[in-house]
Amino acid sequence: MLTPGQKNHPGRTGQTAAAGWPALPPGLWRQVAEGRPDPSVLRLLRAARASRNLLLLRALHQRRRGAAAWDAIVAVLADVRRHDQEAFSAWAADPATGARLAHAVREGDGGVAEAAAAAAHRARRPFRLSVGVRNGTVALPGLGWAELAGDPAEACVERVPGGGTVVCAGSVRVRVPDRLGSPAPRWEPLPRLFLRAHGRRLSVRLETADPLRLGAPALPPAPCGAAAREGWRRRLGEAWRILAARHPAQAAAVAGTVTALVPLHAESAAGSRHRDWLSASFADAPGLLALAPLAAPASLAAALVHETQHSTLYALADCATLLDAEPGSRVPAPWSAEPRPPHALLQGAAAFLVTALFWHGESLHGNSGAREEFERWRRTAREAVATLAGSPWPTADGRRLINAMADVLSSWE
């Protein structure tokens, strides 16, 4: 969900973008409404989110420049950008980077040094940075975490000539393997899943190093054992086979958007209204989603489609203002007992619409329970779209998206 006070790019208007930003292609609105953005739209959305993350970095720089620790971070990132633009671009667009930077801007505490160290490690550039230690560990976003002796307040991460990257605290030295996903003594890598079905690939990492997944690592990392990893590989593999075989355009959107998955515990779904699956996504980290393991394959596939659509809209809001509502505005939402902000209503309308579209496809493929799911989420999306269409909040671009969603709904009448 969008949080209060969260803004799009400065200078945006409802007519699209500030100078220097490419115009949004006319076909984008229908593609987004259906949850089927083509590769060019996916690239545009990734670039928009990377741009937002760099603006967050600039905001931090304006606050902290001149401090020795901060200047060291900036020097490391500048070196990565000069020598490995591909690695820097991947870092800038990574959901873990966005989460850390947004948290640092809002809360004013650390986490950026660890993110910079992760970027330099991936680029294999020489660096040395002091980082904080939490619960006896140092987590490098997108990579994993080092387990240190005791609970020192600070550690050093550096690239040792000829020896790779090490995390040092006192007499403890933990080597960080260059190969992603490789374990080492005292080093716990983030597991990575590589799935393939019907010629389509999905690659995700299991995000277990930062339990809050929002850049505020106040809880210890949660190792994912071999049995749990295999369980996720099996569950996601079954869901991915359904998407790849029956919903290729939505599968392409998932593969082009989702890079990280937070494994929720099974009991997380116990109190959910939709007990078959529980999922979540984050405005600061498009491409990162959370899933509970209680899911039939088709329901898990629907959750992937649903949360991918949330990520799409979070990134779209970086390059177009969709609603113009007064702060504090609230409106009834068909899926919630409490009134929600207008932006949340738009998010829900778009995500439940593509959920309905998924179940419509499942119905055509003979899934016996799909018709009921389709009708439920079609009604939900239709009510939310009608509320938005009759409101004063949509900008010109917002109207384009809402009209495209209404067209999809009308195609089922």
Phi, psi and omega in degrees: 000148172290137182262154180304136178087352179284133187243160168276188179302139175302140176088356179292148172232171178294348181269010179108231209251168172287169182303140178093347179263134184297146177294145179284130182294144183303324182287352183301320190295317178292321178300315180293318180303323181272355183069032184228052180296139180280172184305323180293322178291319177300319178296319179299317182291322176296319178296322179297316180291321176299320178298317179299317181296324178290329173294322175298318178298320178295319178299319177295321181296321179296329179281323196248354184303143182099337175282134187302316183296318180291317179299327177294320177298313181297321180296321179295313181294322178296322179294318178299316182296321181292320191258343181210080184299325180297315179295320180293318179297318178297320178297316184295329182268354185290136179299329178296324177294313180301318181297315181295314183295317180296319178296319180296321179295317184283317189259340176080008180257191191279201182112341182283328179298319179296320178296318178295321178298321178296320179296315181293324178297315181296325179278351181058044179258146178294137179197165174208122182222144171273136182228158177281156177244129180233126180055036177074016182227158169239117180261129174256112188306132179081355184244304184156203181214152177258137177260120184256165177279134182068212180218069179296156181283335187212152176222172178240136172243128182211156175264115183267125180307122178079355185235006178077199182263137178228149172252125187238135172210113185062231181271359183269129176233120182248121179277135177259112183298144176291329180282120181299137177085357182275134177278165176202164179306127180067006178246124179249106181282155172288128179296148179233134181248132178238112185245146177216133178206134177052039177078005181245142184245146173227127179236121179222152171255149175271114188274092183245358184280333183235092187302332179278340176057021179231021177084010180239077189283071181273346179252155180291155175301158183238097182303146179248105184292173184300319181294319179294318178299316181294325177298316178292323178299318181292312182299310181295324178298318179294317178294320182294324178297322177296312181297312184296324184277320190252338186224063188299324181290319177291325176299319179297323178294318178298310183297327181275357185239311189277122178240341184217144182228128176268114178284115175275155177287154181303323182291348179298332182273354188300322182263007182286144175296328178254089192289345182283336177203153176223132182213164180205157175221172191224130182298327181281349188219064174303139184097348174254128176222157180248138180223141170270151185280352180282092185202130164293152184307316181293323179293322177294321176298318178298321179296320177299316179296316182299310183287329174300321178295321175301314179300320179300314181289325176300316180289323179299325179293347176282341182235005175202134174276122186260327180227150176231089184241147178296139175306138180090356179297143178222151182212146177300142178235135186294345181256003186226142176283343181251144174301147183240157175297152179305321179297324177293325177296318178295316177302312181295318179303313182292318183288320179286334176295314180289333173296316176299319180298320177300312182291331174298316176297320178297321178299318179294336179266010172089012177291117190294332181265002189287327184298317179297317178296318179301312182295321180299311186280335173295315178299317180299311181295320182298318180295317181293318179296319179298319178298314180295318182296329181268005183262165177272003190281325187297137170279184178300316178291323176300320177297322180298316180292315181297320177296321178295321177294320178297323178296319178297315179298319182292337179292344179263359183286000000 
